[in-house]
Amino acid sequence: MPPGLKDVAARAGVSIKTVSNVVNGYVHVSPGTRARVQQAIDALGYIPNVAARQLRSGRSGVIALAVPELQSPYFAELAGLIVQAAERRSWTVLIDQTDGHADRERNLVAGLRRHAIDGLIFSPLALAGEELSTTGDTPMVLLGERIWHGPADHVAIDSTAAAADVTRHLIGLGRHRIAAIGAQRLPSAVTAHQRLAGYRAALAEAGIPEDPRLVAEVASFHRVDGAAAMAALLDGPEPPDAVFGFNDVLALGALRTLLERGLRVPEDVAVAGFDDIEDGRFSTPTLTTIAPDTAELARLAVDLLAERLGETKPEGDGSGDGSGTPPRELRVPYELKARESTLGR
């Protein structure tokens, strides 16, 4: 017979309930006890009976993740981290790409119960808060800057503060004609609006008048848009001495144009981005960027969903689950990673 909970409990010297808590990811188990149980699990080769657990709980063990685009390095990395966090709870993750289209986002929300999904982690671009309140009993965690104080738990970075920090970094290097690549006019482009607000706040704080000619609009946050915007800025009457791309992909596109024009980075033009994608760590020069703690974001999103499902208890609460608590807003920390594109080699 394969080893069961009783065998793991005997080997670890704990109760069967404690083993069950560790297997199910409950947070209120001491690190030492958790490590001892995990060692026993590994030594015995214990495999949780997921089917039996799902039968007892009445759940499928499947959650959904919906993001605007999977070709984005940021969302691709985030999806991988969420899958890893979900695997620790023996959850399967179904991933959908919405392209930020209202109809696709609306159909996704409306179809949750039909597809027997236990919960949803969702980064919306088009839907408003009231349209997201139609998920019924299916728990949801929101990501990104689109909706604050909405109908569900929300995990995000403070994009405005982070954009201000990277702009201050460029100002601190003595740059005064700092361009911003990534502005968008659509009301749904909240990420662009917030990063532009942070850029403007840092300029005002330093007493640098904003030059509207240095704010470049883009259709999307792709390399080709960053390259084209950089070319237009260089063709202007007073080219910039620094550039802040609203994500790393835009900044990498700008780097390519600067290279093609024979300009030195950072000597002639300093460049910074946002997201800390892997490409920026291997570009030439390496890219200065804002690095959000995406691993923490993924962990929090999965943990909040687990609380809504009653699988873990909210921090600081000794009883019950998180299903009845008001929606929570959690900020994820970030760090400015200063590299060669602003500091040189």
Rosetta silent file (secondary structure, phi, psi, omega in degrees, C-alpha in Angstrom):
SEQUENCE: MPPGLKDVAARAGVSIKTVSNVVNGYVHVSPGTRARVQQAIDALGYIPNVAARQLRSGRSGVIALAVPELQSPYFAELAGLIVQAAERRSWTVLIDQTDGHADRERNLVAGLRRHAIDGLIFSPLALAGEELSTTGDTPMVLLGERIWHGPADHVAIDSTAAAADVTRHLIGLGRHRIAAIGAQRLPSAVTAHQRLAGYRAALAEAGIPEDPRLVAEVASFHRVDGAAAMAALLDGPEPPDAVFGFNDVLALGALRTLLERGLRVPEDVAVAGFDDIEDGRFSTPTLTTIAPDTAELARLAVDLLAERLGETKPEGDGSGDGSGTPPRELRVPYELKARESTLGR
SCORE:     score description
SCORE:     0.000 S_00000001
   1 L     0.000  139.643  176.610    0.000    0.000    0.000 S_00000001
   2 L   -67.791  152.602 -179.009    1.271    3.519   -0.733 S_00000001
   3 L   -63.380  147.204  178.630    2.034    5.647    2.336 S_00000001
   4 L  -119.337 -173.454  179.816   -0.846    7.711    3.748 S_00000001
   5 H   -58.325  -37.762 -178.491   -1.310   10.646    6.109 S_00000001
   6 H   -62.806  -39.985 -179.609   -1.031    8.300    9.104 S_00000001
   7 H   -66.785  -42.289  178.763    2.400    7.064    7.980 S_00000001
   8 H   -63.882  -42.839 -179.782    3.693   10.617    7.439 S_00000001
   9 H   -61.178  -42.426 -179.765    2.344   11.698   10.839 S_00000001
  10 H   -64.354  -43.144 -177.955    4.067    8.773   12.589 S_00000001
  11 H   -68.186  -37.601 -178.056    7.406    9.455   10.923 S_00000001
  12 H   -84.622  -12.965 -179.577    7.258   13.213   11.624 S_00000001
  13 L    72.454   36.425  179.718    5.971   12.778   15.171 S_00000001
  14 L  -132.604  177.148  178.944    2.915   14.984   14.642 S_00000001
  15 L   -79.935  160.743  176.155   -0.831   14.536   14.359 S_00000001
  16 H   -61.788  -36.462  179.259   -2.615   13.527   11.165 S_00000001
  17 H   -61.526  -39.469  178.883   -4.349   16.932   11.264 S_00000001
  18 H   -65.023  -41.704  176.672   -0.977   18.709   11.207 S_00000001
  19 H   -60.864  -43.221  179.070    0.111   16.689    8.163 S_00000001
  20 H   -60.989  -40.530  178.773   -3.171   17.579    6.476 S_00000001
  21 H   -62.725  -40.489  179.095   -2.602   21.264    7.240 S_00000001
  22 H   -66.614  -46.507 -178.726    0.849   21.148    5.666 S_00000001
  23 H   -61.069  -35.438 -176.733   -0.366   19.264    2.578 S_00000001
  24 L   -90.674    2.284  173.076   -3.235   21.722    2.096 S_00000001
  25 L    80.589   19.114  178.436   -1.041   24.801    2.477 S_00000001
  26 L   -65.112  140.460 -171.847   -2.486   26.196    5.707 S_00000001
  27 L   -81.338  -23.517 -172.689   -0.356   29.084    6.943 S_00000001
  28 L   -89.311   59.610  172.386   -0.646   28.520   10.686 S_00000001
  29 L  -131.090  131.434 -176.530    1.978   25.791   10.964 S_00000001
  30 L   -63.540  149.246 -179.477    5.361   26.622   12.459 S_00000001
  31 H   -56.376  -39.008 -179.260    8.329   26.565   10.037 S_00000001
  32 H   -65.533  -43.854  178.847   10.039   23.833   12.029 S_00000001
  33 H   -65.795  -42.072  179.355    6.979   21.577   12.044 S_00000001
  34 H   -60.111  -43.174 -179.507    6.352   22.236    8.364 S_00000001
  35 H   -64.793  -39.280 -179.592    9.957   21.291    7.514 S_00000001
  36 H   -66.086  -41.497  178.087    9.728   18.081    9.583 S_00000001
  37 H   -65.849  -41.404 -179.663    6.501   17.041    7.864 S_00000001
  38 H   -64.565  -37.389  176.859    7.935   17.837    4.434 S_00000001
  39 H   -62.501  -40.392  178.513   11.002   15.718    5.187 S_00000001
  40 H   -66.699  -39.991  177.583    8.726   12.810    6.112 S_00000001
  41 H   -60.418  -46.075 -179.273    6.688   13.302    2.926 S_00000001
  42 H   -65.602  -41.868 -176.965    9.855   13.266    0.824 S_00000001
  43 H   -66.690  -38.057 -177.315   11.325   10.256    2.622 S_00000001
  44 H   -87.341  -14.256 -176.139    8.159    8.162    2.278 S_00000001
  45 L    70.708   32.071 -177.489    7.299    9.321   -1.215 S_00000001
  46 L   -68.470  133.417  176.960    3.813   10.320   -0.064 S_00000001
  47 L  -119.692  120.360 -179.377    1.547   11.633   -2.861 S_00000001
  48 L   -60.568  142.981  176.127   -1.634   13.499   -1.788 S_00000001
  49 L   -84.675   88.292 -175.162   -4.877   12.006   -3.047 S_00000001
  50 H   -63.523  -40.022 -178.133   -6.071   15.081   -4.928 S_00000001
  51 H   -61.215  -43.010  179.856   -9.222   13.397   -6.234 S_00000001
  52 H   -65.352  -40.218  179.404  -10.364   12.469   -2.728 S_00000001
  53 H   -62.876  -41.832 -179.839   -9.659   15.964   -1.469 S_00000001
  54 H   -66.817  -36.928  178.834  -11.674   17.493   -4.291 S_00000001
  55 H   -64.376  -41.597  179.723  -14.564   15.111   -3.629 S_00000001
  56 H   -66.558  -40.333 -174.123  -14.645   16.104    0.048 S_00000001
  57 H   -84.645  -17.871 -176.214  -14.427   19.837   -0.667 S_00000001
  58 L    75.545   19.019 -179.131  -16.812   19.899   -3.634 S_00000001
  59 L  -116.412  163.081 -176.554  -14.222   21.782   -5.703 S_00000001
  60 L   -88.746  -19.663 -174.102  -12.483   21.028   -8.964 S_00000001
  61 L    75.789   17.410 -179.162   -8.948   22.014   -7.930 S_00000001
  62 E  -122.345  130.713  172.854   -8.802   24.244  -11.013 S_00000001
  63 E  -120.401  164.698  179.054   -8.392   28.029  -11.064 S_00000001
  64 E  -115.826  147.147  172.283   -8.171   30.405  -13.999 S_00000001
  65 E  -124.340  125.453  179.322   -5.657   33.132  -14.772 S_00000001
  66 E  -123.377  123.358 -179.764   -6.613   35.789  -17.331 S_00000001
  67 E  -129.601  160.225 -178.014   -4.097   38.353  -18.593 S_00000001
  68 L   -63.061  -43.864 -177.951   -4.145   40.811  -21.518 S_00000001
  69 L  -154.404  132.663 -179.647   -1.337   39.178  -23.494 S_00000001
  70 L   -86.425  -15.550  176.006    0.944   36.214  -22.999 S_00000001
  71 L   -74.684  -12.214  174.147    3.514   37.415  -25.553 S_00000001
  72 L   -70.786  125.114  179.422    4.407   40.145  -23.060 S_00000001
  73 H   -57.240  -35.244 -179.757    7.534   38.993  -21.175 S_00000001
  74 H   -63.853  -51.188 -177.864    6.133   40.473  -17.961 S_00000001
  75 H   -69.128  -31.342  176.956    2.832   38.588  -18.112 S_00000001
  76 H   -64.559  -44.146  177.997    4.561   35.406  -19.284 S_00000001
  77 H   -65.102  -43.901 -180.000    6.867   35.492  -16.253 S_00000001
  78 H   -61.668  -41.451  178.558    3.992   36.337  -13.925 S_00000001
  79 H   -59.887  -42.419  178.428    1.915   33.449  -15.287 S_00000001
  80 H   -62.094  -39.783 -179.849    4.768   31.032  -14.583 S_00000001
  81 H   -69.437  -36.487  177.348    5.092   32.276  -11.011 S_00000001
  82 H   -67.371  -39.397  176.462    1.347   31.955  -10.400 S_00000001
  83 H   -60.667  -43.081  178.582    1.433   28.385  -11.738 S_00000001
  84 H   -61.676  -44.923  179.624    4.275   27.602   -9.313 S_00000001
  85 H   -64.189  -37.829  179.578    2.370   29.108   -6.372 S_00000001
  86 H   -70.177  -35.167  179.570   -0.763   27.181   -7.347 S_00000001
  87 H   -60.919  -31.338  179.016    1.154   23.897   -7.674 S_00000001
  88 L   -66.076  -16.747  175.932    2.075   24.140   -3.998 S_00000001
  89 L  -107.469   10.469 -177.777   -1.656   23.778   -3.302 S_00000001
  90 L    60.541   32.277  175.609   -2.076   21.035   -5.943 S_00000001
  91 L   -93.425  147.139  170.024   -4.159   23.422   -8.068 S_00000001
  92 E   -99.039  139.921 -178.301   -4.264   23.356  -11.850 S_00000001
  93 E  -113.211  122.476  170.896   -4.204   26.740  -13.605 S_00000001
  94 E   -94.742  128.918 -174.158   -6.066   27.405  -16.856 S_00000001
  95 E  -111.633  131.727  179.527   -4.595   30.462  -18.610 S_00000001
  96 E  -126.062  146.812  176.277   -6.555   32.734  -20.929 S_00000001
  97 E  -110.436  123.599 -175.707   -5.490   35.744  -22.994 S_00000001
  98 L   -97.502  -16.980 -174.285   -8.094   38.501  -23.290 S_00000001
  99 L    59.758   14.367 -179.930   -6.182   41.006  -25.473 S_00000001
 100 L    70.605   15.606 -179.061   -7.837   43.648  -23.298 S_00000001
 101 L   -85.007  133.180 -176.889  -11.100   43.308  -25.283 S_00000001
 102 H   -59.620  -42.992 -177.759  -14.255   44.085  -23.319 S_00000001
 103 H   -63.883  -41.449 -179.586  -16.266   41.253  -24.878 S_00000001
 104 H   -67.630  -40.303  178.148  -13.625   38.636  -24.118 S_00000001
 105 H   -65.782  -40.492  179.983  -13.272   39.868  -20.530 S_00000001
 106 H   -65.155  -43.757  179.173  -17.064   39.923  -20.114 S_00000001
 107 H   -65.138  -35.848  178.439  -17.457   36.399  -21.509 S_00000001
 108 H   -61.177  -49.956 -178.394  -14.684   35.167  -19.239 S_00000001
 109 H   -63.929  -42.360 -177.666  -16.398   36.476  -16.112 S_00000001
 110 H   -67.609  -26.938 -174.407  -19.820   35.238  -17.208 S_00000001
 111 L   -94.492    5.206 -175.486  -18.533   31.726  -17.967 S_00000001
 112 L   -59.852  -50.068 -175.853  -16.757   30.999  -14.679 S_00000001
 113 L   -67.969  -33.855 -178.944  -19.522   28.949  -13.096 S_00000001
 114 L   -64.951  -31.772 -176.665  -20.246   27.097  -16.322 S_00000001
 115 L   -96.861    9.294  175.479  -16.660   25.855  -16.518 S_00000001
 116 L    56.044   43.772  176.150  -16.477   24.750  -12.850 S_00000001
 117 L   -88.823  132.723 -179.648  -13.570   27.035  -12.007 S_00000001
 118 L   -71.800  -32.241 -177.981  -12.901   27.391   -8.275 S_00000001
 119 E  -166.796  168.025 -176.211  -11.507   30.916   -8.592 S_00000001
 120 E  -133.029  133.143  167.567  -10.072   33.528  -10.944 S_00000001
 121 E  -108.777  122.337 -162.649   -6.929   35.669  -10.917 S_00000001
 122 E  -137.746  128.940  172.721   -7.635   38.446  -13.400 S_00000001
 123 L  -110.312   90.214 -174.832   -5.772   41.427  -14.860 S_00000001
 124 L   -82.310  150.395  173.686   -8.584   43.394  -16.570 S_00000001
 125 L  -118.830  -28.644 -171.718   -8.096   46.228  -19.036 S_00000001
 126 L  -108.173  -35.240 -172.686  -11.598   46.966  -20.313 S_00000001
 127 L   -78.009  146.765  174.743  -14.176   46.088  -17.665 S_00000001
 128 L   -91.382  170.858 -174.512  -15.290   48.465  -14.938 S_00000001
 129 H   -58.022  -41.610 -177.070  -15.813   47.502  -11.308 S_00000001
 130 H   -65.598  -30.241  179.694  -19.551   46.935  -11.538 S_00000001
 131 H   -75.297  -18.802  179.789  -19.120   44.443  -14.391 S_00000001
 132 H   -88.624   -2.579 -178.792  -16.675   42.426  -12.303 S_00000001
 133 H   -90.545   12.698 -175.445  -19.190   41.937   -9.507 S_00000001
 134 H  -103.278   18.897 -178.390  -21.095   39.322  -11.532 S_00000001
 135 L   -80.859   -2.213  178.418  -18.914   36.321  -10.722 S_00000001
 136 L    67.011 -129.000 -178.170  -21.472   35.017   -8.220 S_00000001
 137 L   -88.569    1.168 -178.151  -19.914   32.682   -5.667 S_00000001
 138 L   -82.545  117.666 -178.884  -16.666   32.297   -7.614 S_00000001
 139 L   -66.613  151.391 -179.544  -13.847   34.138   -5.783 S_00000001
 140 E  -142.228  143.141  172.476  -11.675   36.524   -7.791 S_00000001
 141 E  -121.885  128.278 -178.815   -8.399   38.362   -7.217 S_00000001
 142 E   -94.775  145.031  175.311   -7.602   41.366   -9.405 S_00000001
 143 E  -119.143  161.922  173.475   -4.120   42.316  -10.622 S_00000001
 144 L    85.107 -176.558 -171.480   -2.772   45.526  -12.136 S_00000001
 145 L   -97.570    1.588 -169.506   -3.689   49.180  -11.895 S_00000001
 146 L   -63.759  -47.880 -171.787   -7.039   49.089  -13.697 S_00000001
 147 L  -130.239  120.878  173.354   -9.507   48.955  -10.782 S_00000001
 148 L  -109.995  149.349  178.824   -9.018   50.154   -7.218 S_00000001
 149 L    56.123   40.721 -179.376  -11.601   49.732   -4.448 S_00000001
 150 L   -91.062 -161.177 -173.676  -13.460   47.261   -6.638 S_00000001
 151 L   -86.274    3.718 -174.250  -15.556   44.208   -5.810 S_00000001
 152 L  -144.848  167.042  174.249  -12.673   41.812   -5.167 S_00000001
 153 E   -57.960  149.502 -172.689   -9.248   41.471   -3.549 S_00000001
 154 E  -142.899  131.015  177.437   -6.583   43.369   -5.476 S_00000001
 155 E  -124.325  129.361 -176.779   -2.790   43.042   -5.637 S_00000001
 156 E  -160.167  167.577  171.433   -0.692   45.630   -7.493 S_00000001
 157 L   -96.006  153.773  174.676    2.416   47.774   -7.542 S_00000001
 158 L   -82.766   90.782 -174.992    2.238   51.553   -7.001 S_00000001
 159 H   -64.280  -35.620 -178.903    3.027   52.488  -10.600 S_00000001
 160 H   -65.066  -47.913  179.540    2.868   56.234   -9.965 S_00000001
 161 H   -63.791  -41.510 -179.140    5.409   56.138   -7.144 S_00000001
 162 H   -65.774  -41.137  178.475    7.696   53.779   -9.070 S_00000001
 163 H   -64.509  -37.496  176.392    7.602   55.959  -12.206 S_00000001
 164 H   -64.020  -39.230 -179.555    8.458   58.978  -10.110 S_00000001
 165 H   -64.783  -42.995 -178.784   11.430   57.123   -8.615 S_00000001
 166 H   -70.134  -32.967  176.224   12.910   56.156  -11.976 S_00000001
 167 H   -68.399  -40.138  175.760   12.435   59.718  -13.252 S_00000001
 168 H   -60.384  -38.019  178.104   14.179   61.064  -10.130 S_00000001
 169 H   -58.955  -45.199  179.371   17.046   58.692  -10.878 S_00000001
 170 H   -66.435  -39.920  177.017   17.473   60.230  -14.329 S_00000001
 171 H   -63.009  -40.758 -179.499   17.242   63.754  -12.909 S_00000001
 172 H   -63.675  -18.729  176.707   19.843   62.856  -10.303 S_00000001
 173 L   -87.278    3.857  178.550   22.251   62.010  -13.116 S_00000001
 174 L    88.955   12.946  178.676   22.000   65.581  -14.357 S_00000001
 175 L   -87.107  137.142 -177.361   19.539   64.900  -17.195 S_00000001
 176 L  -125.053  -17.563  174.804   16.995   67.644  -17.859 S_00000001
 177 L  -108.061   79.393 -173.308   15.400   66.745  -21.198 S_00000001
 178 E   -98.506  119.323  179.638   13.807   63.507  -20.118 S_00000001
 179 E   -89.942  152.942  175.207   11.422   61.909  -22.578 S_00000001
 180 E  -119.952  120.626  178.086    8.567   59.581  -21.642 S_00000001
 181 E  -109.410  117.003  178.162    7.664   56.795  -24.078 S_00000001
 182 E   140.977    4.569  179.523    4.349   55.071  -23.446 S_00000001
 183 E   -65.312  143.897  177.051    1.594   57.684  -23.129 S_00000001
 184 L  -142.641  145.871 -175.011   -1.868   56.557  -24.216 S_00000001
 185 L   -92.956  -22.228 -176.679   -5.162   58.468  -24.400 S_00000001
 186 L   -58.633  136.631  177.856   -7.705   55.693  -23.899 S_00000001
 187 L   -57.261  -30.168 -178.739   -9.424   55.881  -20.475 S_00000001
 188 L   -75.569  -10.390 -177.505   -8.715   52.160  -19.998 S_00000001
 189 L   -82.582   61.451 -172.886   -4.932   52.720  -20.325 S_00000001
 190 H   -66.348  -37.803  178.754   -4.581   53.157  -16.580 S_00000001
 191 H   -58.509  -46.895  178.898   -1.012   51.851  -16.419 S_00000001
 192 H   -62.704  -41.542 -179.115    0.121   54.484  -18.929 S_00000001
 193 H   -63.680  -42.617 -177.567   -1.786   57.227  -17.103 S_00000001
 194 H   -68.961  -39.453 -179.348   -0.285   56.329  -13.732 S_00000001
 195 H   -71.880  -32.655  174.102    3.285   56.120  -15.026 S_00000001
 196 H   -66.662  -39.156  178.446    2.885   59.431  -16.837 S_00000001
 197 H   -62.507  -40.915  178.307    1.586   60.965  -13.604 S_00000001
 198 H   -66.136  -40.443  176.199    4.676   59.737  -11.735 S_00000001
 199 H   -58.868  -47.859 -178.946    6.972   61.097  -14.454 S_00000001
 200 H   -65.735  -38.832 -179.640    5.272   64.499  -14.283 S_00000001
 201 H   -63.018  -41.196  179.914    5.353   64.577  -10.489 S_00000001
 202 H   -67.312  -40.063  176.785    9.125   64.002  -10.407 S_00000001
 203 H   -61.509  -46.762 -179.179    9.732   66.735  -12.999 S_00000001
 204 H   -62.700  -40.088  178.775    7.597   69.208  -11.039 S_00000001
 205 H   -60.121  -35.926 -178.821    9.340   68.268   -7.805 S_00000001
 206 L   -88.040   -1.415 -179.527   12.714   69.082   -9.417 S_00000001
 207 L    74.067   25.119  179.281   11.437   72.334  -10.920 S_00000001
 208 L   -99.145  117.016  179.281   11.862   71.067  -14.495 S_00000001
 209 L   -63.226  138.257  177.973    9.122   72.333  -16.832 S_00000001
 210 L   -76.199  132.162  175.479    7.429   69.554  -18.754 S_00000001
 211 L  -102.781  110.004 -178.014    7.950   69.722  -22.516 S_00000001
 212 H   -56.813  -23.937 -179.689    4.918   68.109  -24.225 S_00000001
 213 H   -70.050  -14.918  179.946    7.128   67.325  -27.228 S_00000001
 214 H   -95.097    1.304  176.844    9.039   64.855  -25.034 S_00000001
 215 E  -101.226  108.358 -174.522    5.948   62.804  -24.188 S_00000001
 216 E   -98.701  124.666  176.028    5.626   60.137  -26.885 S_00000001
 217 E   -83.275  149.693  177.965    2.340   58.325  -27.390 S_00000001
 218 L  -133.972  152.809  176.029    2.277   54.665  -28.428 S_00000001
 219 L   -77.174  -33.903 -179.669   -0.386   52.353  -29.770 S_00000001
 220 L  -154.032  168.940 -178.379    0.877   49.461  -27.628 S_00000001
 221 L   -92.236   59.959 -179.188    3.731   48.545  -25.271 S_00000001
 222 L  -117.882  163.917 -177.135    5.797   46.654  -27.897 S_00000001
 223 H   -58.183  -42.991 -177.247    9.377   47.001  -29.134 S_00000001
 224 H   -62.034  -34.052  178.456    8.365   48.417  -32.501 S_00000001
 225 H   -70.156  -39.850  177.153    6.409   51.188  -30.760 S_00000001
 226 H   -65.039  -40.400  179.235    9.388   52.067  -28.563 S_00000001
 227 H   -64.832  -44.301 -179.448   11.722   52.143  -31.565 S_00000001
 228 H   -66.482  -41.178  179.011    9.379   54.360  -33.603 S_00000001
 229 H   -63.649  -39.393  179.055    8.782   56.736  -30.694 S_00000001
 230 H   -64.483  -41.118  178.537   12.524   57.069  -30.118 S_00000001
 231 H   -61.536  -42.394  179.555   13.097   57.884  -33.781 S_00000001
 232 H   -65.597  -38.524  178.276   10.444   60.609  -33.666 S_00000001
 233 H   -64.489  -41.401 -179.747   11.980   62.106  -30.524 S_00000001
 234 H   -68.895  -26.754  179.614   15.448   62.191  -32.112 S_00000001
 235 L   -83.528   -5.573  179.310   14.031   63.892  -35.200 S_00000001
 236 L   -73.328  170.712 -176.347   12.512   66.659  -33.083 S_00000001
 237 L   -66.421  -31.630 -179.589   14.055   70.128  -32.718 S_00000001
 238 L  -133.515   88.314 -176.926   15.484   69.403  -29.243 S_00000001
 239 L   -61.564  156.604 -179.009   16.175   65.671  -28.736 S_00000001
 240 L   -75.950  159.732  171.157   16.156   64.226  -25.216 S_00000001
 241 L  -106.264   -0.042  175.545   19.188   63.412  -23.099 S_00000001
 242 E  -157.153  154.701 -178.103   17.296   60.663  -21.244 S_00000001
 243 E  -137.664  133.823  171.699   14.327   58.381  -21.914 S_00000001
 244 E  -113.172  110.161  174.541   11.908   56.610  -19.580 S_00000001
 245 E   -86.276  133.582 -174.817   10.072   53.750  -21.306 S_00000001
 246 L   -69.710   -9.893  162.598    6.845   52.824  -19.512 S_00000001
 247 L  -148.672  169.887 -176.201    7.891   49.197  -19.751 S_00000001
 248 H   -64.380  -33.360 -177.947   11.147   47.407  -20.557 S_00000001
 249 H   -64.425  -43.392  175.162    9.976   46.345  -24.004 S_00000001
 250 H   -61.056  -43.349 -179.156    9.452   49.974  -25.050 S_00000001
 251 H   -63.868  -38.538  178.579   12.854   50.866  -23.589 S_00000001
 252 H   -67.089  -36.157  174.230   14.558   48.041  -25.494 S_00000001
 253 H   -63.161  -40.271  177.490   12.978   49.293  -28.719 S_00000001
 254 H   -64.029  -40.561  177.534   14.331   52.752  -27.942 S_00000001
 255 H   -57.647  -41.273 -179.347   17.805   51.277  -27.323 S_00000001
 256 H   -62.382  -43.981  179.477   17.776   49.737  -30.789 S_00000001
 257 H   -63.783  -41.580  179.175   16.982   53.055  -32.463 S_00000001
 258 H   -61.466  -40.260  178.110   19.717   54.835  -30.501 S_00000001
 259 H   -63.314  -44.843 -179.173   22.220   52.182  -31.625 S_00000001
 260 H   -64.610  -30.131  179.919   21.154   52.542  -35.250 S_00000001
 261 L   -85.220   -0.583  178.418   21.551   56.329  -35.042 S_00000001
 262 L    78.461   19.752  179.559   25.084   56.004  -33.682 S_00000001
 263 L   -92.969  148.203 -177.946   24.284   57.471  -30.267 S_00000001
 264 L   -94.321  139.076  176.581   25.969   56.256  -27.097 S_00000001
 265 L  -118.773  120.009   11.374   23.992   54.979  -24.116 S_00000001
 266 L  -100.420    4.549 -172.133   24.169   56.430  -21.525 S_00000001
 267 L   -56.744  -46.253  179.738   26.727   59.073  -22.567 S_00000001
 268 L   -89.365  -45.133 -179.292   24.430   60.737  -25.120 S_00000001
 269 L  -139.966  121.247  174.487   21.058   59.418  -23.981 S_00000001
 270 E   -84.588  146.127 -176.018   20.339   57.547  -20.751 S_00000001
 271 E  -132.457  136.928  175.885   17.555   54.944  -20.936 S_00000001
 272 E  -137.867  153.401  179.748   15.376   53.368  -18.240 S_00000001
 273 L  -128.213 -154.040 -175.645   12.420   51.000  -18.326 S_00000001
 274 L  -157.973  126.948  173.161    9.916   49.304  -16.039 S_00000001
 275 L   125.294  -26.273 -179.607    9.255   45.605  -15.145 S_00000001
 276 L    58.054   51.317  175.196   12.788   44.091  -14.943 S_00000001
 277 L   -74.467  160.851 -174.753   12.206   41.466  -17.620 S_00000001
 278 H   -62.104  -36.518 -179.407   15.040   39.025  -18.327 S_00000001
 279 H   -55.710  -37.453 -178.352   15.865   40.569  -21.729 S_00000001
 280 H   -69.177  -21.639  179.054   16.879   43.802  -20.015 S_00000001
 281 H   -81.861  -13.428 -178.188   19.418   41.997  -17.848 S_00000001
 282 H  -119.958    3.671  177.729   21.184   40.673  -20.957 S_00000001
 283 L   -73.126  167.642  175.848   20.840   43.629  -23.354 S_00000001
 284 L  -122.648  109.772   -2.971   23.831   45.763  -24.322 S_00000001
 285 L   -74.344  164.386  175.235   23.935   47.910  -22.313 S_00000001
 286 L   -64.672  151.379 -166.495   21.997   46.257  -19.507 S_00000001
 287 L   -98.810  125.475  169.361   18.789   48.119  -18.764 S_00000001
 288 E   -68.226  138.758 -172.084   18.039   50.264  -15.732 S_00000001
 289 E  -160.354  168.131  167.770   14.498   49.472  -14.620 S_00000001
 290 E   -92.419  126.036 -178.556   11.870   49.248  -11.905 S_00000001
 291 E  -108.572   98.493  174.077   11.786   45.691  -10.552 S_00000001
 292 E   -72.049  152.066  178.232    8.439   44.796   -8.968 S_00000001
 293 L   -80.693   81.271 -175.601    8.436   41.797   -6.664 S_00000001
 294 H   -68.010  -30.310  177.047    6.506   39.590   -9.081 S_00000001
 295 H   -64.284  -41.338  177.543    7.123   36.458   -7.011 S_00000001
 296 H   -67.676  -38.344  177.889    5.453   38.134   -4.034 S_00000001
 297 H   -60.184  -46.182  179.639    2.623   39.354   -6.265 S_00000001
 298 H   -63.430  -44.165 -179.059    1.982   35.796   -7.484 S_00000001
 299 H   -62.136  -45.664 -179.017    2.144   34.373   -3.965 S_00000001
 300 H   -63.547  -41.222 -178.867   -0.250   36.977   -2.578 S_00000001
 301 H   -61.263  -45.193  179.964   -2.734   36.493   -5.412 S_00000001
 302 H   -68.391  -41.034 -179.929   -2.870   32.728   -4.862 S_00000001
 303 H   -64.664  -39.851  178.109   -2.986   33.079   -1.062 S_00000001
 304 H   -63.823  -40.459  177.609   -5.855   35.580   -1.235 S_00000001
 305 H   -63.493  -40.760  179.003   -7.780   33.220   -3.492 S_00000001
 306 H   -63.146  -38.633  177.575   -7.123   30.371   -1.058 S_00000001
 307 H   -62.441  -42.804  179.426   -8.459   32.494    1.810 S_00000001
 308 H   -64.679  -28.221  178.072  -11.666   33.192   -0.122 S_00000001
 309 L   -85.851   -1.198  178.675  -12.009   29.458   -0.679 S_00000001
 310 L    78.586   17.018 -177.562  -11.574   28.851    3.044 S_00000001
 311 L   -90.032  -17.753  174.588   -8.301   26.970    2.631 S_00000001
 312 L  -139.646  162.505  179.851   -6.235   29.339    4.758 S_00000001
 313 L   -99.095  143.209  178.577   -7.004   31.798    7.500 S_00000001
 314 L   -60.731  147.638  178.758   -6.420   35.555    7.087 S_00000001
 315 L   -56.982  135.459  176.348   -3.314   36.908    8.779 S_00000001
 316 L    81.980    0.866 -178.585   -3.993   37.954   12.352 S_00000001
 317 L  -116.028  121.911 -174.450   -7.291   36.040   12.539 S_00000001
 318 L   -86.170   -5.168 -178.150   -7.336   32.957   14.678 S_00000001
 319 L  -148.994  162.816  177.175  -10.559   31.466   13.381 S_00000001
 320 L    76.274 -169.658  177.875  -12.790   31.216   10.325 S_00000001
 321 L  -128.792 -174.972 -175.341  -11.747   31.930    6.747 S_00000001
 322 L   -90.639    6.689 -171.643  -11.454   34.971    4.491 S_00000001
 323 L   -67.697  -24.894 -176.896  -14.690   34.439    2.603 S_00000001
 324 L  -104.034    1.482 -177.829  -16.656   37.065    4.523 S_00000001
 325 L   -81.466  153.701  178.252  -14.080   39.817    4.869 S_00000001
 326 L   -63.559  158.375  177.619  -14.260   43.013    2.758 S_00000001
 327 L   -56.490  141.254 -178.395  -12.084   43.203   -0.391 S_00000001
 328 L  -110.461  146.166  177.185   -8.454   43.913    0.389 S_00000001
 329 E  -113.236  114.831 -178.280   -5.972   46.142   -1.440 S_00000001
 330 E  -117.150  131.943  177.263   -2.370   44.924   -1.189 S_00000001
 331 E   -97.845  135.977  178.623    0.680   46.772   -2.549 S_00000001
 332 L   -98.281  136.279 -179.802    3.683   44.805   -3.752 S_00000001
 333 L   -68.993  161.196  177.468    7.153   46.296   -3.148 S_00000001
 334 E  -141.111  167.160 -179.751    9.484   47.308   -5.967 S_00000001
 335 E  -141.296  139.308  173.212   13.139   48.226   -6.383 S_00000001
 336 E   -81.336  119.691  177.641   14.997   50.531   -8.749 S_00000001
 337 E  -101.942  100.956 -179.396   17.682   48.470  -10.505 S_00000001
 338 L   -85.888  120.945 -176.315   20.281   50.938  -11.809 S_00000001
 339 L  -128.881 -161.633 -170.216   22.357   49.353  -14.581 S_00000001
 340 H   -64.862  -27.733 -175.318   24.573   50.283  -17.532 S_00000001
 341 H   -68.778  -12.689  172.702   21.928   52.108  -19.578 S_00000001
 342 H  -122.891  -28.367 -176.318   22.023   54.974  -17.062 S_00000001
 343 H   -99.314  -17.486 -174.694   25.248   54.452  -15.106 S_00000001
 344 L    80.514  179.907 -178.033   27.618   53.242  -17.840 S_00000001
 345 L   -92.214    0.000    0.000   30.108   50.442  -17.461 S_00000001
